[in-house]
């Protein structure tokens, strides 16, 4: 059993809590632990001081981790903004407008192909059906992407509205950076013949 009034040396204190003598000295220098005129600790004062030090360290660690998360989120957003400014990525809404315009031009260009290929009306119809099927599939894909863009925009608007009203935000599974990069890269756009 310990005598709470007992006085212990720095070496004994270090051994008691499983740290080095130097670490205990550092805590004394930082003012987290105090020693008497005899350069010894009161056992109860040392234990209480060391527990308070550990609690403060834990509190600081949780603050640091949240500060790190905030800093990482800011850095990610800045990186995404820079990528867009450098025109490294095409924003999704612009990408969809380009696809829509391309689709309309493609439809116009392909409308005369069957009559240019053959005079046989049955064969023209078959060619036109194939063209229409391909264009309809492309239209369906563009419409799906437009719906997804609209859903994300509505989600962002709701989030922004919540921030303005001071409401707590639920974390989402997808970062803003990822949403902003939903466009295709310029290189991919050129490969697909898009402006």
C-alpha positions as CSV (number, residue, x, y, z in Angstrom):
1,X,0.0,0.0,0.0
2,X,1.2,3.5,-0.8
3,X,1.5,6.3,1.6
4,X,-0.1,9.3,-0.1
5,X,2.1,11.7,1.9
6,X,5.3,9.9,0.8
7,X,7.9,11.9,-1.2
8,X,9.5,10.2,-4.3
9,X,12.4,11.1,-6.5
10,X,12.1,11.7,-10.3
11,X,13.6,8.3,-11.0
12,X,11.0,6.6,-8.7
13,X,8.2,8.6,-10.3
14,X,9.4,7.7,-13.8
15,X,9.5,4.0,-12.8
16,X,6.0,4.3,-11.2
17,X,4.4,5.4,-14.5
18,X,6.7,3.6,-16.9
19,X,8.4,6.5,-18.6
20,X,12.0,7.7,-18.6
21,X,13.7,10.0,-16.1
22,X,14.2,12.5,-18.9
23,X,10.5,12.5,-19.7
24,X,9.6,13.3,-16.1
25,X,12.2,16.1,-16.1
26,X,10.7,17.5,-19.3
27,X,7.2,17.5,-17.8
28,X,8.6,19.4,-14.8
29,X,10.2,22.0,-17.1
30,X,7.0,22.4,-19.0
31,X,5.2,23.0,-15.6
32,X,2.9,20.0,-16.0
33,X,4.4,18.4,-12.8
34,X,5.7,20.3,-9.8
35,X,8.5,19.2,-7.4
36,X,9.2,20.4,-3.9
37,X,12.2,22.2,-2.7
38,X,13.8,18.8,-2.0
39,X,13.5,18.0,-5.8
40,X,11.0,15.3,-4.9
41,X,7.3,14.8,-5.7
42,X,4.5,14.2,-3.2
43,X,3.1,10.8,-4.3
44,X,-0.5,11.9,-4.5
45,X,0.4,15.2,-6.2
46,X,2.6,13.4,-8.8
47,X,-0.2,10.9,-9.6
48,X,-2.8,13.6,-10.0
49,X,-0.5,15.8,-12.1
50,X,0.5,12.9,-14.4
51,X,-3.2,11.9,-14.9
52,X,-4.0,15.5,-15.7
53,X,-1.1,15.6,-18.2
54,X,-2.4,12.4,-19.9
55,X,-5.9,13.8,-20.1
56,X,-4.7,17.1,-21.7
57,X,-2.5,15.1,-24.1
58,X,-5.6,13.0,-25.2
59,X,-7.7,16.2,-25.6
60,X,-4.9,17.8,-27.7
61,X,-4.6,14.7,-29.8
62,X,-8.3,14.7,-30.7
63,X,-8.2,18.4,-31.5
64,X,-5.2,17.9,-33.7
65,X,-6.9,15.0,-35.6
66,X,-9.9,17.2,-36.3
67,X,-7.7,20.1,-37.3
68,X,-5.8,17.7,-39.7
69,X,-9.2,16.6,-41.2
70,X,-10.2,20.2,-41.8
71,X,-6.8,21.1,-43.3
72,X,-6.9,18.0,-45.6
73,X,-10.4,18.9,-46.7
74,X,-9.3,22.5,-47.5
75,X,-6.3,21.2,-49.4
76,X,-8.4,18.8,-51.4
77,X,-10.8,21.6,-52.3
78,X,-8.0,24.0,-53.3
79,X,-6.4,21.2,-55.4
80,X,-9.7,20.6,-57.2
81,X,-10.2,24.4,-57.8
82,X,-6.7,24.6,-59.2
83,X,-7.3,21.6,-61.5
84,X,-10.4,23.3,-62.9
85,X,-8.7,26.7,-63.3
86,X,-5.8,24.9,-65.1
87,X,-8.5,23.3,-67.2
88,X,-7.2,19.9,-66.3
89,X,-10.8,18.7,-65.9
90,X,-14.0,19.6,-67.7
91,X,-16.8,20.1,-65.2
92,X,-19.6,17.6,-65.5
93,X,-22.3,20.1,-66.6
94,X,-20.1,21.4,-69.4
95,X,-19.3,17.9,-70.4
96,X,-23.0,17.1,-70.7
97,X,-23.7,20.3,-72.7
98,X,-20.9,19.3,-75.2
99,X,-22.3,15.7,-75.4
100,X,-25.8,17.1,-76.1
101,X,-24.6,19.4,-78.8
102,X,-22.5,16.6,-80.3
103,X,-25.5,14.3,-80.3
104,X,-27.7,16.8,-82.1
105,X,-25.0,17.4,-84.8
106,X,-24.6,13.6,-85.1
107,X,-28.3,13.1,-85.6
108,X,-28.3,15.8,-88.3
109,X,-25.3,14.3,-90.0
110,X,-26.6,10.8,-90.0
111,X,-30.1,11.6,-91.2
112,X,-29.1,11.6,-94.8
113,X,-26.8,8.5,-94.7
114,X,-29.4,5.8,-95.6
115,X,-30.5,7.6,-98.8
116,X,-26.8,8.2,-99.8
117,X,-26.0,4.6,-99.3
118,X,-28.7,2.8,-101.3
119,X,-31.9,3.3,-103.3
120,X,-33.4,0.1,-101.9
121,X,-36.2,1.4,-99.5
122,X,-36.1,-1.8,-97.3
123,X,-32.4,-1.5,-96.9
124,X,-32.6,2.2,-96.1
125,X,-35.1,1.4,-93.4
126,X,-32.8,-1.2,-91.9
127,X,-29.9,1.3,-91.9
128,X,-32.1,4.0,-90.3
129,X,-33.3,1.6,-87.6
130,X,-29.7,0.8,-86.7
131,X,-28.7,4.5,-86.6
132,X,-31.8,5.3,-84.5
133,X,-31.1,2.5,-82.1
134,X,-27.5,3.7,-81.5
135,X,-28.6,7.3,-81.1
136,X,-31.4,6.4,-78.7
137,X,-28.9,4.4,-76.6
138,X,-26.6,7.4,-76.5
139,X,-29.5,9.7,-75.6
140,X,-30.5,7.5,-72.8
141,X,-26.9,7.6,-71.4
142,X,-26.8,11.4,-71.6
143,X,-30.2,11.6,-69.9
144,X,-28.9,9.4,-67.0
145,X,-25.8,11.6,-66.6
146,X,-28.0,14.8,-66.7
147,X,-30.2,13.3,-64.0
148,X,-27.2,12.4,-61.9
149,X,-25.8,16.0,-62.3
150,X,-29.1,17.5,-61.3
151,X,-29.3,15.2,-58.2
152,X,-25.8,16.2,-57.1
153,X,-26.6,19.9,-57.7
154,X,-29.7,19.6,-55.6
155,X,-27.7,17.8,-52.9
156,X,-25.1,20.5,-52.9
157,X,-27.8,23.2,-52.8
158,X,-29.4,21.5,-49.8
159,X,-26.0,21.3,-48.1
160,X,-25.2,25.0,-48.8
161,X,-28.7,26.0,-47.5
162,X,-28.0,24.0,-44.3
163,X,-24.7,25.7,-43.8
164,X,-26.3,29.1,-44.2
165,X,-29.0,28.1,-41.6
166,X,-26.3,26.9,-39.3
167,X,-27.5,23.3,-39.3
168,X,-25.1,20.5,-38.5
169,X,-23.9,18.7,-41.7
170,X,-23.9,15.0,-42.0
171,X,-20.8,13.6,-43.6
172,X,-21.3,12.3,-47.1
173,X,-19.6,9.3,-48.7
174,X,-18.3,11.5,-51.5
175,X,-16.1,14.5,-51.2
176,X,-16.7,17.8,-53.0
177,X,-13.5,17.2,-54.8
178,X,-14.7,14.0,-56.3
179,X,-18.0,15.6,-57.4
180,X,-16.1,18.4,-59.1
181,X,-14.0,16.0,-61.0
182,X,-16.9,14.1,-62.4
183,X,-16.1,15.6,-65.8
184,X,-13.9,13.8,-68.2
185,X,-10.3,14.9,-68.7
186,X,-9.5,17.0,-71.7
187,X,-7.4,14.2,-73.2
188,X,-10.3,11.8,-73.0
189,X,-12.6,14.4,-74.6
190,X,-10.2,14.8,-77.5
191,X,-9.9,11.1,-78.0
192,X,-13.7,10.8,-78.3
193,X,-13.7,13.6,-80.9
194,X,-15.3,16.2,-78.5
195,X,-14.2,19.8,-78.6
